[in-house]
Amino acid sequence: MSREKMAATAVATIGAVLFASWTFQMYAVPDPWRPYAIAVREYMAAGVRGDSTALTRRSASTQPVAWVLDAAHRQPRMVAAWAQELVTGAGQRRGDTVLVALSADNVEGCSHLNSVSALLLNHSAAPRLLAVSSPCIDSPPLPGLSW
């Protein structure tokens, strides 16, 4: 095969791959729970920093503030890992609230199957936490947050 044919074949293959990639992205379904996972990750990061002002601003009750500060004090590496890696596994809307189950794969001391549960007010632009819990932190589970 001549160099020109090989070059043309390579360019055509790369073009086909790029077109297929663009087409698949165009038809991919976005994750409806992603904004809530981002809100919880940012909340965990504020807890690790000990930023009570940010925690209070992002909360709709006192429970999540107390929980994340206690968790960050007792298990700082775990909470810091959650702040980087949490993704939503499942979610459920109930009126103006959203209940999400979040997981992270590489968090030492916590299985990805039962990482964090969070109840948030369903304000799409800025969801606020009502409650948060994890069986990985030695605290009693909250009613209504078990999966």
C-alpha positions as a printed NumPy array, in Angstrom:
array([[  0.   ,   0.   ,   0.   ],
       [  1.404,   3.391,  -0.926],
       [  2.102,   6.116,   1.611],
       [ -0.688,   8.284,   0.197],
       [ -3.268,   5.513,   0.614],
       [ -2.061,   4.807,   4.164],
       [ -2.269,   8.503,   5.066],
       [ -5.761,   8.79 ,   3.549],
       [ -6.891,   5.683,   5.423],
       [ -5.506,   7.03 ,   8.708],
       [ -7.208,  10.41 ,   8.234],
       [-10.512,   8.739,   7.315],
       [-10.315,   6.444,  10.362],
       [ -9.564,   9.323,  12.727],
       [-12.422,  11.32 ,  11.196],
       [-14.835,   8.409,  11.61 ],
       [-13.821,   7.935,  15.262],
       [-14.26 ,  11.659,  16.018],
       [-17.653,  11.715,  14.285],
       [-18.837,   8.626,  16.195],
       [-17.643,  10.111,  19.485],
       [-19.478,  13.367,  18.819],
       [-22.654,  11.492,  17.826],
       [-22.63 ,   9.365,  20.994],
       [-22.142,  12.442,  23.188],
       [-24.994,  14.209,  21.434],
       [-27.406,  11.402,  22.308],
       [-26.097,  10.607,  25.802],
       [-28.56 ,  11.092,  28.639],
       [-27.259,  13.515,  31.291],
       [-27.267,  12.339,  34.91 ],
       [-30.228,  14.049,  36.637],
       [-28.625,  13.561,  40.061],
       [-25.277,  15.18 ,  39.181],
       [-26.1  ,  18.63 ,  40.661],
       [-26.82 ,  16.969,  43.994],
       [-23.577,  14.977,  43.956],
       [-21.685,  18.205,  43.244],
       [-23.493,  19.952,  46.107],
       [-22.601,  17.159,  48.544],
       [-18.952,  17.041,  47.376],
       [-18.648,  20.807,  47.864],
       [-20.294,  20.436,  51.268],
       [-17.786,  17.766,  52.292],
       [-14.924,  19.992,  51.124],
       [-16.239,  22.869,  53.249],
       [-16.436,  20.467,  56.202],
       [-12.807,  19.413,  55.749],
       [-11.802,  23.092,  55.654],
       [-13.911,  23.736,  58.77 ],
       [-15.759,  26.495,  56.904],
       [-18.873,  26.79 ,  59.068],
       [-20.09 ,  29.839,  57.113],
       [-20.18 ,  27.899,  53.839],
       [-21.755,  24.916,  55.601],
       [-24.486,  27.061,  57.129],
       [-25.181,  28.774,  53.793],
       [-25.55 ,  25.385,  52.051],
       [-27.709,  23.839,  54.8  ],
       [-31.436,  23.845,  55.41 ],
       [-31.046,  22.399,  58.939],
       [-28.398,  22.062,  61.639],
       [-27.921,  18.283,  61.325],
       [-25.67 ,  18.25 ,  58.248],
       [-23.401,  20.971,  59.689],
       [-22.874,  19.066,  62.936],
       [-22.497,  15.732,  61.13 ],
       [-19.901,  16.828,  58.55 ],
       [-17.815,  18.774,  61.094],
       [-17.795,  15.752,  63.416],
       [-17.013,  13.382,  60.535],
       [-14.214,  15.632,  59.264],
       [-12.763,  15.772,  62.781],
       [-12.891,  11.992,  63.322],
       [-12.233,  10.745,  59.749],
       [-10.577,  13.619,  57.831],
       [ -9.089,  11.417,  55.101],
       [-12.412,   9.719,  54.431],
       [-14.342,  12.993,  54.204],
       [-11.607,  14.553,  52.039],
       [-11.811,  11.563,  49.672],
       [-15.593,  11.918,  49.515],
       [-15.156,  15.599,  48.64 ],
       [-13.212,  14.487,  45.553],
       [-14.886,  11.252,  44.478],
       [-18.589,  11.07 ,  45.386],
       [-20.915,  10.201,  42.52 ],
       [-24.623,   9.559,  42.632],
       [-25.725,   5.956,  42.467],
       [-29.464,   6.552,  42.836],
       [-31.907,   9.276,  43.682],
       [-35.543,   9.853,  44.477],
       [-37.609,  13.037,  44.37 ],
       [-40.294,  13.555,  47.012],
       [-42.098,  16.861,  46.691],
       [-39.517,  19.59 ,  47.181],
       [-36.811,  17.237,  48.469],
       [-34.358,  14.862,  46.842],
       [-32.861,  11.793,  48.499],
       [-29.595,  10.61 ,  46.925],
       [-27.3  ,   7.664,  47.561],
       [-23.701,   8.574,  46.768],
       [-20.68 ,   6.337,  46.412],
       [-16.93 ,   6.584,  46.006],
       [-14.696,   3.742,  44.907],
       [-11.319,   4.405,  46.506],
       [-12.148,   5.542,  50.025],
       [-10.186,   3.655,  52.645],
       [-12.445,   2.294,  55.392],
       [-15.706,   2.589,  53.461],
       [-17.295,   0.35 ,  50.855],
       [-18.492,   2.031,  47.678],
       [-21.794,   0.227,  48.177],
       [-22.762,   2.29 ,  51.211],
       [-20.804,   5.538,  51.23 ],
       [-23.135,   8.516,  51.855],
       [-26.857,   9.296,  51.836],
       [-28.098,  12.875,  51.639],
       [-31.47 ,  14.598,  51.742],
       [-31.508,  17.949,  49.946],
       [-33.996,  20.674,  49.172],
       [-34.69 ,  20.453,  45.47 ],
       [-33.551,  23.923,  44.428],
       [-31.814,  23.128,  41.164],
       [-29.575,  26.197,  41.14 ],
       [-28.353,  25.74 ,  44.719],
       [-29.528,  22.558,  46.475],
       [-29.255,  22.807,  50.282],
       [-28.711,  19.878,  52.625],
       [-31.387,  18.832,  55.094],
       [-29.585,  15.718,  56.347],
       [-26.532,  13.603,  55.594],
       [-25.312,  10.273,  56.952],
       [-22.973,   7.384,  56.285],
       [-22.694,   3.928,  57.796],
       [-18.916,   4.36 ,  57.421],
       [-18.849,   6.968,  60.208],
       [-19.689,   5.747,  63.712],
       [-22.892,   7.684,  64.201],
       [-26.462,   6.441,  64.357],
       [-28.202,   6.406,  60.97 ],
       [-30.842,   9.052,  60.399],
       [-34.48 ,   8.023,  59.978],
       [-35.493,   8.076,  56.329],
       [-31.922,   7.977,  54.972],
       [-31.321,   4.247,  54.828],
       [-31.304,   2.505,  51.454]])
